[in-house]
């Protein structure tokens, strides 16, 4: 069986909350990383930057791990603003509001252990580029 490599790239360049700075350079970062991974033999999917609300990102990540083939190498890349709370890291999705009573609950936990454990992937690499 030949080795199989897939990557999912997710970036959040724009935010609805005016108190959260946009990160427009993320679009270029995603394009450059996609090109490099493609050249290295990865099948690359880039998540739509307009669909970066909490549920959309979480669903894309879950599906990515669920769809793994036996022994496949998966690479997940996430980029945007992040927070750290009670020893847990989070990615801030497009629709998070700083005025929310519990801002952390409006963010995506970067603990994908349950998804990875149910996946048939042989190797999983998660890269996070998020200021916090």
DRENFI-869660 format. One record per residue: residue in three letters; residue number from 0; x, y, z of N, C-alpha, C in turn. Coordinates in steps of 0.02 Angstrom, whole numbers, plus 50000, padded with zeros to 5 digits. Each point is the difference from the previous one (the first is absolute). Example, Ala and Ser with C-alpha at 12.3 -4.5 7.8 and 13.67 -1.06 7.14 Angstrom:
DRENFI-869660
+------+-----+-------+-------+-------+-------+-------+-------+-------+-------+-------+
! code ! pos !   n.u !   n.v !   n.w !  ca.u !  ca.v !  ca.w !   c.u !   c.v !   c.w !
+------+-----+-------+-------+-------+-------+-------+-------+-------+-------+-------+
!  ALA !   0 ! 50660 ! 49716 ! 50390 ! 49955 ! 50059 ! 50000 ! 50045 ! 50060 ! 50000 !
!  SER !   1 ! 49982 ! 50053 ! 49964 ! 50042 ! 50059 ! 50003 ! 49961 ! 50055 ! 50037 !
+------+-----+-------+-------+-------+-------+-------+-------+-------+-------+-------+
This chain:
DRENFI-869660
+------+-----+-------+-------+-------+-------+-------+-------+-------+-------+-------+
! code ! pos !   n.u !   n.v !   n.w !  ca.u !  ca.v !  ca.w !   c.u !   c.v !   c.w !
+------+-----+-------+-------+-------+-------+-------+-------+-------+-------+-------+
!  UNK !   0 ! 50042 ! 49941 ! 50000 ! 49958 ! 50059 ! 50000 ! 50045 ! 50063 ! 50000 !
!  UNK !   1 ! 49986 ! 50046 ! 49955 ! 50040 ! 50061 ! 49997 ! 49978 ! 50048 ! 50055 !
!  UNK !   2 ! 50047 ! 50041 ! 50021 ! 49985 ! 50048 ! 50053 ! 49952 ! 50054 ! 49974 !
!  UNK !   3 ! 49956 ! 50022 ! 50044 ! 49951 ! 50051 ! 49982 ! 50007 ! 50057 ! 50050 !
!  UNK !   4 ! 50000 ! 50061 ! 49973 ! 50009 ! 50060 ! 50041 ! 49945 ! 50050 ! 49982 !
!  UNK !   5 ! 49963 ! 50023 ! 50052 ! 49949 ! 50051 ! 49989 ! 50009 ! 50056 ! 50050 !
!  UNK !   6 ! 49983 ! 50061 ! 49978 ! 50004 ! 50058 ! 50043 ! 49936 ! 50040 ! 49997 !
!  UNK !   7 ! 49980 ! 50027 ! 50057 ! 49944 ! 50047 ! 50003 ! 50027 ! 50065 ! 50029 !
!  UNK !   8 ! 49991 ! 50054 ! 49963 ! 50025 ! 50066 ! 50021 ! 49940 ! 50044 ! 50017 !
!  UNK !   9 ! 50000 ! 50027 ! 50060 ! 49946 ! 50043 ! 50023 ! 50029 ! 50064 ! 50027 !
!  UNK !  10 ! 49977 ! 50056 ! 49974 ! 50023 ! 50065 ! 50024 ! 49941 ! 50047 ! 50011 !
!  UNK !  11 ! 50006 ! 50042 ! 50050 ! 49948 ! 50049 ! 50016 ! 50029 ! 50070 ! 49990 !
!  UNK !  12 ! 49993 ! 50028 ! 49940 ! 50030 ! 50065 ! 49987 ! 49956 ! 50060 ! 50021 !
!  UNK !  13 ! 49935 ! 49988 ! 50008 ! 49954 ! 50056 ! 50015 ! 49954 ! 49982 ! 50058 !
!  UNK !  14 ! 49985 ! 50051 ! 50040 ! 49959 ! 49992 ! 50059 ! 49942 ! 50049 ! 49998 !
!  UNK !  15 ! 49943 ! 49979 ! 50026 ! 49941 ! 50044 ! 50002 ! 50005 ! 50053 ! 50056 !
!  UNK !  16 ! 50034 ! 49982 ! 50054 ! 50008 ! 50045 ! 50057 ! 50052 ! 50053 ! 49984 !
!  UNK !  17 ! 49982 ! 50063 ! 50003 ! 50046 ! 50054 ! 49984 ! 50058 ! 50005 ! 50049 !
!  UNK !  18 ! 49994 ! 49968 ! 50058 ! 50054 ! 50001 ! 50049 ! 50053 ! 49946 ! 49987 !
!  UNK !  19 ! 49989 ! 49959 ! 49950 ! 50048 ! 49948 ! 49982 ! 50029 ! 50020 ! 49932 !
!  UNK !  20 ! 50066 ! 50010 ! 49998 ! 50033 ! 50021 ! 49938 ! 49996 ! 49946 ! 49947 !
!  UNK !  21 ! 49985 ! 50020 ! 49938 ! 50003 ! 49954 ! 49943 ! 50073 ! 49981 ! 49987 !
!  UNK !  22 ! 50009 ! 49943 ! 49968 ! 50066 ! 49974 ! 49982 ! 50000 ! 49983 ! 49925 !
!  UNK !  23 ! 49998 ! 50051 ! 49957 ! 49992 ! 49987 ! 49928 ! 50056 ! 49960 ! 49968 !
!  UNK !  24 ! 50060 ! 49999 ! 50030 ! 50056 ! 49963 ! 49973 ! 49989 ! 49925 ! 50002 !
!  UNK !  25 ! 49952 ! 49977 ! 50039 ! 49987 ! 49928 ! 50006 ! 49982 ! 49970 ! 49932 !
!  UNK !  26 ! 49964 ! 50036 ! 49958 ! 49982 ! 49973 ! 49934 ! 50062 ! 49982 ! 49960 !
!  UNK !  27 ! 50050 ! 50044 ! 50001 ! 50062 ! 49986 ! 49964 ! 50038 ! 49942 ! 50032 !
!  UNK !  28 ! 50001 ! 49998 ! 50067 ! 50033 ! 49945 ! 50035 ! 49969 ! 49933 ! 49980 !
!  UNK !  29 ! 49934 ! 49997 ! 49996 ! 49966 ! 49938 ! 49981 ! 50018 ! 49980 ! 49929 !
!  UNK !  30 ! 50002 ! 50048 ! 49955 ! 50017 ! 49985 ! 49930 ! 50072 ! 49974 ! 49994 !
!  UNK !  31 ! 50046 ! 50033 ! 50035 ! 50070 ! 49979 ! 49997 ! 50010 ! 49931 ! 50031 !
!  UNK !  32 ! 49968 ! 49987 ! 50056 ! 50006 ! 49935 ! 50033 ! 49969 ! 49945 ! 49957 !
!  UNK !  33 ! 49944 ! 50015 ! 49970 ! 49967 ! 49952 ! 49956 ! 50046 ! 49980 ! 49942 !
!  UNK !  34 ! 50031 ! 50049 ! 49971 ! 50046 ! 49988 ! 49945 ! 50059 ! 49956 ! 50022 !
!  UNK !  35 ! 50029 ! 50015 ! 50057 ! 50057 ! 49963 ! 50026 ! 49980 ! 49927 ! 50017 !
!  UNK !  36 ! 49943 ! 49992 ! 50031 ! 49978 ! 49932 ! 50018 ! 49982 ! 49959 ! 49938 !
!  UNK !  37 ! 49969 ! 50033 ! 49952 ! 49984 ! 49966 ! 49937 ! 50064 ! 49975 ! 49966 !
!  UNK !  38 ! 50051 ! 50042 ! 49999 ! 50064 ! 49981 ! 49970 ! 50033 ! 49943 ! 50038 !
!  UNK !  39 ! 49985 ! 49994 ! 50065 ! 50028 ! 49946 ! 50042 ! 49959 ! 49936 ! 49996 !
!  UNK !  40 ! 49946 ! 50000 ! 49961 ! 49960 ! 49940 ! 49991 ! 49936 ! 49995 ! 50040 !
!  UNK !  41 ! 49981 ! 50054 ! 50033 ! 49938 ! 50000 ! 50038 ! 49941 ! 50016 ! 49955 !
!  UNK !  42 ! 49944 ! 49968 ! 50015 ! 49935 ! 50020 ! 49972 ! 49974 ! 50054 ! 50047 !
!  UNK !  43 ! 49995 ! 50062 ! 49975 ! 49986 ! 50057 ! 50044 ! 49929 ! 50026 ! 49989 !
!  UNK !  44 ! 49966 ! 50012 ! 50056 ! 49935 ! 50034 ! 49999 ! 50007 ! 50063 ! 50043 !
!  UNK !  45 ! 49978 ! 50056 ! 49972 ! 50000 ! 50063 ! 50038 ! 49928 ! 50018 ! 50016 !
!  UNK !  46 ! 49986 ! 50007 ! 50063 ! 49932 ! 50016 ! 50023 ! 49983 ! 50072 ! 49979 !
!  UNK !  47 ! 49939 ! 50010 ! 49979 ! 49975 ! 50065 ! 49977 ! 50007 ! 50052 ! 50057 !
!  UNK !  48 ! 50038 ! 50054 ! 49988 ! 50012 ! 50051 ! 50051 ! 49936 ! 50039 ! 50018 !
!  UNK !  49 ! 49948 ! 49993 ! 49960 ! 49936 ! 50032 ! 50016 ! 49958 ! 49956 ! 50046 !
!  UNK !  50 ! 50019 ! 49938 ! 50009 ! 49964 ! 49951 ! 50040 ! 50040 ! 49981 ! 50062 !
!  UNK !  51 ! 50018 ! 50050 ! 50040 ! 50044 ! 49988 ! 50056 ! 49966 ! 50014 ! 50067 !
!  UNK !  52 ! 49935 ! 49987 ! 50003 ! 49966 ! 50003 ! 50065 ! 50018 ! 49936 ! 50038 !
!  UNK !  53 ! 49985 ! 49998 ! 50064 ! 50018 ! 49945 ! 50043 ! 49976 ! 49932 ! 49974 !
!  UNK !  54 ! 49936 ! 49995 ! 49983 ! 49973 ! 49936 ! 49978 ! 50030 ! 49977 ! 49934 !
!  UNK !  55 ! 50010 ! 50046 ! 49954 ! 50028 ! 49983 ! 49935 ! 50071 ! 49973 ! 50006 !
!  UNK !  56 ! 50041 ! 50033 ! 50041 ! 50069 ! 49976 ! 50010 ! 50000 ! 49932 ! 50034 !
!  UNK !  57 ! 49962 ! 49994 ! 50054 ! 49998 ! 49937 ! 50037 ! 49976 ! 49943 ! 49955 !
!  UNK !  58 ! 49949 ! 50011 ! 49961 ! 49974 ! 49949 ! 49955 ! 50051 ! 49980 ! 49948 !
!  UNK !  59 ! 50036 ! 50048 ! 49973 ! 50052 ! 49986 ! 49950 ! 50056 ! 49957 ! 50030 !
!  UNK !  60 ! 50020 ! 50017 ! 50061 ! 50054 ! 49962 ! 50033 ! 49976 ! 49929 ! 50015 !
!  UNK !  61 ! 49940 ! 49994 ! 50027 ! 49973 ! 49933 ! 50015 ! 49996 ! 49957 ! 49937 !
!  UNK !  62 ! 49973 ! 50028 ! 49946 ! 49994 ! 49962 ! 49938 ! 50069 ! 49981 ! 49972 !
!  UNK !  63 ! 50047 ! 50045 ! 50006 ! 50068 ! 49987 ! 49976 ! 50028 ! 49937 ! 50033 !
!  UNK !  64 ! 49993 ! 49995 ! 50066 ! 50025 ! 49942 ! 50035 ! 49958 ! 49938 ! 49987 !
!  UNK !  65 ! 49934 ! 50007 ! 49995 ! 49956 ! 49943 ! 49987 ! 50013 ! 49969 ! 49932 !
!  UNK !  66 ! 50018 ! 50041 ! 49951 ! 50009 ! 49976 ! 49932 ! 50068 ! 49970 ! 49986 !
!  UNK !  67 ! 50042 ! 49995 ! 50051 ! 50068 ! 49974 ! 49991 ! 49997 ! 49927 ! 49977 !
!  UNK !  68 ! 50046 ! 49984 ! 49955 ! 50009 ! 49931 ! 49978 ! 50049 ! 49965 ! 50047 !
!  UNK !  69 ! 49999 ! 49934 ! 50002 ! 50045 ! 49963 ! 50043 ! 50072 ! 50020 ! 49990 !
!  UNK !  70 ! 50033 ! 50019 ! 50054 ! 50071 ! 50016 ! 49999 ! 50018 ! 50067 ! 49969 !
!  UNK !  71 ! 49952 ! 50038 ! 49979 ! 50013 ! 50064 ! 49966 ! 50033 ! 50050 ! 50048 !
!  UNK !  72 ! 50042 ! 50043 ! 49973 ! 50029 ! 50055 ! 50038 ! 49957 ! 50063 ! 49988 !
!  UNK !  73 ! 49977 ! 50029 ! 50056 ! 49959 ! 50060 ! 49997 ! 50038 ! 50058 ! 50030 !
!  UNK !  74 ! 49994 ! 50058 ! 49968 ! 50029 ! 50061 ! 50025 ! 49944 ! 50052 ! 50004 !
!  UNK !  75 ! 49988 ! 50025 ! 50060 ! 49950 ! 50052 ! 50012 ! 50036 ! 50064 ! 50018 !
!  UNK !  76 ! 49984 ! 50054 ! 49964 ! 50031 ! 50066 ! 50013 ! 49944 ! 50049 ! 50015 !
!  UNK !  77 ! 50007 ! 50036 ! 50056 ! 49951 ! 50050 ! 50021 ! 50036 ! 50066 ! 50012 !
!  UNK !  78 ! 49971 ! 50054 ! 49975 ! 50032 ! 50065 ! 50008 ! 49947 ! 50053 ! 50016 !
!  UNK !  79 ! 50017 ! 50045 ! 50046 ! 49955 ! 50054 ! 50019 ! 50019 ! 50024 ! 50070 !
!  UNK !  80 ! 49955 ! 50036 ! 50032 ! 50011 ! 50019 ! 50069 ! 49987 ! 49941 ! 50045 !
!  UNK !  81 ! 50034 ! 49998 ! 50057 ! 49989 ! 49947 ! 50048 ! 49997 ! 50027 ! 50070 !
!  UNK !  82 ! 49975 ! 49958 ! 50045 ! 50001 ! 50016 ! 50071 ! 50022 ! 49938 ! 50038 !
!  UNK !  83 ! 50023 ! 50011 ! 50061 ! 50019 ! 49946 ! 50045 ! 49963 ! 50011 ! 50065 !
!  UNK !  84 ! 49962 ! 49950 ! 50022 ! 49960 ! 50007 ! 50061 ! 50000 ! 49934 ! 50038 !
!  UNK !  85 ! 50020 ! 50001 ! 50063 ! 50001 ! 49939 ! 50042 ! 50037 ! 49943 ! 49966 !
!  UNK !  86 ! 50059 ! 50014 ! 49974 ! 50043 ! 49951 ! 49968 ! 49972 ! 49969 ! 49936 !
!  UNK !  87 ! 49953 ! 50034 ! 49969 ! 49972 ! 49977 ! 49936 ! 50009 ! 50057 ! 49949 !
!  UNK !  88 ! 50020 ! 49980 ! 49939 ! 50008 ! 50048 ! 49946 ! 49938 ! 49999 ! 49955 !
!  UNK !  89 ! 49983 ! 50059 ! 49973 ! 49941 ! 50008 ! 49959 ! 50017 ! 50042 ! 49938 !
!  UNK !  90 ! 49965 ! 49986 ! 49945 ! 50002 ! 50042 ! 49941 ! 49938 ! 50044 ! 50002 !
!  UNK !  91 ! 50009 ! 50064 ! 49987 ! 49943 ! 50047 ! 50000 ! 49968 ! 49998 ! 49930 !
!  UNK !  92 ! 49937 ! 49978 ! 49996 ! 49966 ! 49998 ! 49935 ! 49974 ! 50069 ! 49980 !
!  UNK !  93 ! 49979 ! 50005 ! 49939 ! 49977 ! 50063 ! 49970 ! 49946 ! 50035 ! 50041 !
!  UNK !  94 ! 49953 ! 49963 ! 50027 ! 49942 ! 50031 ! 50033 ! 50007 ! 50010 ! 50075 !
!  UNK !  95 ! 50057 ! 49985 ! 50029 ! 50008 ! 50009 ! 50073 ! 49994 ! 50074 ! 50018 !
!  UNK !  96 ! 49967 ! 50013 ! 50055 ! 49990 ! 50069 ! 50024 ! 50035 ! 50009 ! 50067 !
!  UNK !  97 ! 50043 ! 50050 ! 50003 ! 50035 ! 50014 ! 50063 ! 49953 ! 50021 ! 50056 !
!  UNK !  98 ! 49941 ! 50023 ! 49982 ! 49950 ! 50021 ! 50050 ! 49963 ! 49941 ! 50031 !
!  UNK !  99 ! 50011 ! 49941 ! 49974 ! 49966 ! 49940 ! 50026 ! 50019 ! 49988 ! 50073 !
!  UNK ! 100 ! 49953 ! 49980 ! 50040 ! 50012 ! 49985 ! 50071 ! 50055 ! 49947 ! 50008 !
!  UNK ! 101 ! 49999 ! 49949 ! 49957 ! 50050 ! 49946 ! 50002 ! 50032 ! 49994 ! 49931 !
!  UNK ! 102 ! 50046 ! 50045 ! 49986 ! 50033 ! 50003 ! 49934 ! 50030 ! 49932 ! 49980 !
!  UNK ! 103 ! 50029 ! 49965 ! 50048 ! 50032 ! 49936 ! 49987 ! 49951 ! 49950 ! 49968 !
!  UNK ! 104 ! 49938 ! 50000 ! 50021 ! 49951 ! 49953 ! 49972 ! 49981 ! 50017 ! 49928 !
!  UNK ! 105 ! 50018 ! 50059 ! 49978 ! 49987 ! 50021 ! 49931 ! 50058 ! 49982 ! 49954 !
!  UNK ! 106 ! 50052 ! 49968 ! 50029 ! 50061 ! 49983 ! 49963 ! 50008 ! 49925 ! 49993 !
!  UNK ! 107 ! 50042 ! 49980 ! 49952 ! 50012 ! 49929 ! 49985 ! 50057 ! 49973 ! 50042 !
!  UNK ! 108 ! 49985 ! 49950 ! 50043 ! 50052 ! 49967 ! 50037 ! 50046 ! 49963 ! 49951 !
!  UNK ! 109 ! 50065 ! 50007 ! 50012 ! 50048 ! 49967 ! 49955 ! 50019 ! 49931 ! 50024 !
!  UNK ! 110 ! 49957 ! 49970 ! 50040 ! 50009 ! 49931 ! 50022 ! 49960 ! 49955 ! 49954 !
!  UNK ! 111 ! 50033 ! 49970 ! 49953 ! 49967 ! 49957 ! 49950 ! 50010 ! 49926 ! 50016 !
!  UNK ! 112 ! 50019 ! 49984 ! 50062 ! 50014 ! 49932 ! 50019 ! 49945 ! 49950 ! 49984 !
!  UNK ! 113 ! 49938 ! 50018 ! 50013 ! 49945 ! 49953 ! 49987 ! 49992 ! 49987 ! 49925 !
!  UNK ! 114 ! 50011 ! 50051 ! 49959 ! 49996 ! 49990 ! 49927 ! 50057 ! 49955 ! 49976 !
!  UNK ! 115 ! 50060 ! 50013 ! 50026 ! 50058 ! 49961 ! 49979 ! 49993 ! 49927 ! 50021 !
!  UNK ! 116 ! 49976 ! 49988 ! 50060 ! 49992 ! 49932 ! 50025 ! 49952 ! 49959 ! 49958 !
!  UNK ! 117 ! 49949 ! 50031 ! 49973 ! 49950 ! 49965 ! 49959 ! 50021 ! 49996 ! 49926 !
!  UNK ! 118 ! 50054 ! 50032 ! 49983 ! 50023 ! 50003 ! 49930 ! 50041 ! 49937 ! 49984 !
!  UNK ! 119 ! 50000 ! 49982 ! 49936 ! 50042 ! 49944 ! 49976 ! 50069 ! 50023 ! 49978 !
!  UNK ! 120 ! 50013 ! 50064 ! 50008 ! 50065 ! 50028 ! 49979 ! 50057 ! 49965 ! 50037 !
!  UNK ! 121 ! 50056 ! 49993 ! 49966 ! 50059 ! 49971 ! 50031 ! 50040 ! 50053 ! 50037 !
!  UNK ! 122 ! 50003 ! 50060 ! 49972 ! 50038 ! 50055 ! 50029 ! 49958 ! 50064 ! 49994 !
!  UNK ! 123 ! 50003 ! 50040 ! 50053 ! 49963 ! 50063 ! 50000 ! 50047 ! 50055 ! 50025 !
!  UNK ! 124 ! 50003 ! 50054 ! 49962 ! 50039 ! 50059 ! 50019 ! 49953 ! 50059 ! 50001 !
!  UNK ! 125 ! 50001 ! 50038 ! 50055 ! 49959 ! 50060 ! 50006 ! 50046 ! 50059 ! 50011 !
!  UNK ! 126 ! 49995 ! 50050 ! 49955 ! 50038 ! 50062 ! 50006 ! 49951 ! 50056 ! 50015 !
!  UNK ! 127 ! 50017 ! 50041 ! 50049 ! 49957 ! 50057 ! 50016 ! 50044 ! 50063 ! 49998 !
!  UNK ! 128 ! 49979 ! 50048 ! 49961 ! 50034 ! 50065 ! 49996 ! 49949 ! 50052 ! 50025 !
!  UNK ! 129 ! 49999 ! 50009 ! 50066 ! 49951 ! 50045 ! 50030 ! 50032 ! 50040 ! 50056 !
!  UNK ! 130 ! 49996 ! 50066 ! 49994 ! 50024 ! 50043 ! 50053 ! 49952 ! 49995 ! 50059 !
!  UNK ! 131 ! 50027 ! 50000 ! 50059 ! 49956 ! 49999 ! 50059 ! 50030 ! 50042 ! 50054 !
+------+-----+-------+-------+-------+-------+-------+-------+-------+-------+-------+
